[in-house]
């Protein structure tokens, strides 16, 4: 199954790298949001430090949803969804391949987002680059797991660009709340260990989203 997922992942990445349309749209949208924050909010460092955790994850969430909306777009546009479902690939490998693809592109965007956020909004964030990248990976795991499930569910639904966020955002509230508190602890200098309970909560929700999404995905794709 892992070999099948790797083949699907390699195919999707190869197609995406030909145009970089999805990645560039995510990055451009993130830059626009950061510029709006930088010019619209107070300029003092105290306000920026207070608002940085929330604004960082809002940027992550809004730019990441763009990639989720296009996760199954290639199969839909070329009428390949039925062929994919009829192929020898298991439903689990399809889920893992799509989830991994989404994680790779979101984390690649995070590598650029952290320096941009530091440049435009909060300079001190760059000093926490690697811990924040690790935190982003943990958040991205839950986000991509649940997002892949709901992205598959809404593939053939009208107005999916509206329906997907409506379904996804409420379910991500515990994940994002933990992420905001952990980033605030990181910025304050206390580190992630100071909020170990929130970190355990974040990892717990990751595991719940991953396992449930993996098990339910097979039935979702039959709808």
C-alpha positions as CSV (number, residue, x, y, z in Angstrom):
1,X,0.0,0.0,0.0
2,X,2.8,2.4,0.8
3,X,4.4,1.7,-2.5
4,X,1.1,2.5,-4.3
5,X,0.8,5.7,-2.3
6,X,4.3,6.7,-3.2
7,X,3.6,6.1,-6.9
8,X,0.5,8.3,-6.8
9,X,2.4,10.9,-4.8
10,X,5.2,11.0,-7.4
11,X,2.7,11.3,-10.2
12,X,0.9,14.2,-8.6
13,X,4.1,16.1,-7.6
14,X,5.4,15.7,-11.2
15,X,2.2,17.2,-12.6
16,X,2.2,20.1,-10.1
17,X,5.8,20.9,-10.6
18,X,5.2,21.4,-14.4
19,X,3.2,24.6,-13.8
20,X,3.6,25.3,-10.0
21,X,0.1,26.8,-10.3
22,X,-1.1,25.6,-6.9
23,X,2.1,26.4,-5.0
24,X,2.4,29.9,-6.5
25,X,-1.2,30.7,-5.8
26,X,-0.8,29.7,-2.2
27,X,2.4,31.7,-1.8
28,X,0.9,34.8,-3.5
29,X,-2.2,34.6,-1.4
30,X,-0.1,34.3,1.8
31,X,2.0,37.4,0.8
32,X,-1.1,39.4,0.2
33,X,-2.5,38.5,3.6
34,X,0.9,39.4,5.3
35,X,1.0,42.7,3.5
36,X,-2.5,43.6,4.7
37,X,-1.6,42.7,8.2
38,X,1.6,44.7,8.1
39,X,-0.1,47.9,6.9
40,X,-3.4,47.6,8.6
41,X,-2.4,46.8,12.2
42,X,-0.5,48.9,14.8
43,X,3.3,49.2,14.2
44,X,4.5,48.7,17.8
45,X,6.3,45.5,18.6
46,X,4.2,44.8,21.6
47,X,1.0,44.6,19.5
48,X,2.8,42.5,16.9
49,X,4.0,40.0,19.5
50,X,0.5,39.7,20.9
51,X,-1.2,39.1,17.5
52,X,1.6,37.1,15.8
53,X,0.4,33.6,16.8
54,X,-3.2,34.1,15.6
55,X,-2.2,35.9,12.4
56,X,0.4,33.3,11.5
57,X,-2.1,30.4,11.7
58,X,-4.8,32.4,9.9
59,X,-2.4,32.9,7.0
60,X,-1.5,29.2,7.1
61,X,-5.2,28.2,7.2
62,X,-6.4,30.5,4.4
63,X,-3.5,29.7,2.0
64,X,-3.7,26.0,2.8
65,X,-7.4,25.8,1.9
66,X,-6.5,26.8,-1.7
67,X,-4.4,23.7,-2.1
68,X,-7.2,21.5,-0.7
69,X,-9.7,22.9,-3.2
70,X,-7.4,21.7,-6.0
71,X,-6.3,18.4,-4.5
72,X,-8.6,16.3,-6.7
73,X,-8.9,18.8,-9.5
74,X,-6.7,17.0,-12.0
75,X,-8.7,13.8,-11.8
76,X,-12.0,15.7,-12.0
77,X,-11.0,17.9,-15.0
78,X,-9.7,15.0,-17.0
79,X,-12.6,12.6,-16.0
80,X,-10.0,10.3,-14.4
81,X,-11.7,10.0,-11.0
82,X,-13.6,6.8,-12.0
83,X,-10.4,5.4,-13.6
84,X,-8.5,6.1,-10.4
85,X,-11.2,4.3,-8.3
86,X,-11.3,1.4,-10.7
87,X,-7.5,1.0,-10.7
88,X,-5.7,-1.6,-8.5
89,X,-4.8,1.2,-6.1
90,X,-6.5,0.7,-2.7
91,X,-8.5,3.6,-1.3
92,X,-6.1,3.8,1.6
93,X,-3.2,4.4,-0.8
94,X,-5.1,7.1,-2.6
95,X,-5.8,8.8,0.7
96,X,-2.2,8.6,1.9
97,X,-0.8,9.8,-1.5
98,X,-3.1,12.8,-1.7
99,X,-2.5,13.7,2.0
100,X,1.3,13.5,1.5
101,X,1.1,15.7,-1.5
102,X,-0.9,18.3,0.4
103,X,1.6,18.2,3.3
104,X,4.6,18.5,1.1
105,X,3.3,21.7,-0.7
106,X,2.0,23.3,2.5
107,X,5.3,22.6,4.3
108,X,7.2,24.0,1.4
109,X,5.1,27.1,1.6
110,X,5.8,27.3,5.4
111,X,9.5,27.3,4.7
112,X,9.0,30.6,2.8
113,X,6.1,31.8,5.0
114,X,8.1,32.0,8.2
115,X,10.8,34.3,6.8
116,X,8.1,36.4,5.0
117,X,6.1,36.7,8.2
118,X,9.3,37.7,10.1
119,X,10.1,40.3,7.4
120,X,6.7,41.9,7.1
121,X,5.2,41.5,10.5
122,X,7.3,40.1,13.4
123,X,11.1,39.9,13.1
124,X,11.7,37.8,16.2
125,X,9.8,34.9,14.6
126,X,12.8,34.0,12.5
127,X,14.8,33.1,15.5
128,X,12.4,30.2,16.1
129,X,12.5,28.9,12.6
130,X,13.1,25.2,13.2
131,X,10.9,24.7,16.2
132,X,8.1,26.5,14.3
133,X,8.7,24.4,11.2
134,X,8.4,21.3,13.4
135,X,5.2,22.7,14.9
136,X,3.9,23.4,11.4
137,X,4.5,19.8,10.5
138,X,2.4,18.6,13.4
139,X,-0.4,21.0,12.6
140,X,-0.2,20.2,8.9
141,X,-0.6,16.5,9.6
142,X,-4.1,17.0,11.2
143,X,-5.0,19.7,8.7
144,X,-4.1,17.5,5.7
145,X,-5.7,14.4,7.0
146,X,-9.1,16.0,7.6
147,X,-8.7,18.2,4.5
148,X,-8.1,15.3,2.2
149,X,-11.1,13.5,3.5
150,X,-13.4,16.5,3.1
151,X,-11.7,17.4,-0.2
152,X,-12.7,13.9,-1.6
153,X,-16.2,14.3,-0.1
154,X,-16.8,17.6,-1.9
155,X,-15.0,16.9,-5.2
156,X,-18.2,16.6,-7.2
157,X,-20.3,19.0,-5.2
158,X,-21.4,22.4,-6.5
159,X,-19.9,25.4,-4.8
160,X,-17.3,23.1,-3.2
161,X,-15.0,26.2,-2.7
162,X,-17.6,27.4,-0.1
163,X,-18.7,24.1,1.3
164,X,-15.2,22.8,2.0
165,X,-14.2,25.6,4.4
166,X,-17.6,25.5,6.1
167,X,-17.1,21.8,6.9
168,X,-13.4,22.0,7.6
169,X,-12.9,25.1,9.8
170,X,-15.2,24.2,12.7
171,X,-13.5,20.8,13.0
172,X,-10.1,22.4,13.1
173,X,-10.9,24.7,16.0
174,X,-9.2,22.4,18.7
175,X,-6.1,22.0,16.4
176,X,-5.8,25.7,15.8
177,X,-6.4,26.7,19.4
178,X,-3.5,24.4,20.5
179,X,-1.3,25.7,17.7
180,X,-1.9,29.4,18.7
181,X,-1.1,28.7,22.4
182,X,2.0,26.7,21.5
183,X,3.3,29.4,19.1
184,X,2.7,32.0,21.8
185,X,4.7,30.0,24.2
186,X,7.5,29.7,21.6
187,X,7.6,33.4,21.0
188,X,7.6,34.3,24.7
189,X,10.8,32.2,25.1
190,X,9.2,29.5,27.3
191,X,9.4,26.9,24.5
192,X,7.0,24.1,23.5
193,X,7.8,22.1,26.6
194,X,6.1,24.8,28.7
195,X,2.8,23.9,27.1
196,X,3.2,20.1,27.1
197,X,-0.5,19.5,27.7
198,X,-1.5,21.5,24.6
199,X,1.2,19.7,22.6
200,X,-0.3,16.4,23.7
201,X,-3.8,17.7,22.7
202,X,-2.5,18.7,19.3
203,X,-0.8,15.3,18.7
204,X,-4.0,13.5,20.0
205,X,-6.2,15.4,17.5
206,X,-3.7,14.6,14.8
207,X,-4.0,10.9,15.4
208,X,-7.8,11.1,15.7
209,X,-8.1,13.0,12.4
210,X,-5.6,10.7,10.6
211,X,-7.1,7.4,11.7
212,X,-10.8,8.4,11.2
213,X,-10.1,10.0,7.9
214,X,-8.1,7.0,6.7
215,X,-10.9,4.6,7.7
216,X,-13.8,6.7,6.4
217,X,-12.1,7.7,3.1
218,X,-13.0,4.4,1.4
219,X,-16.7,5.0,2.0
220,X,-16.5,8.6,1.1
221,X,-15.1,7.8,-2.4
222,X,-18.0,5.4,-3.1
223,X,-20.6,8.2,-2.7
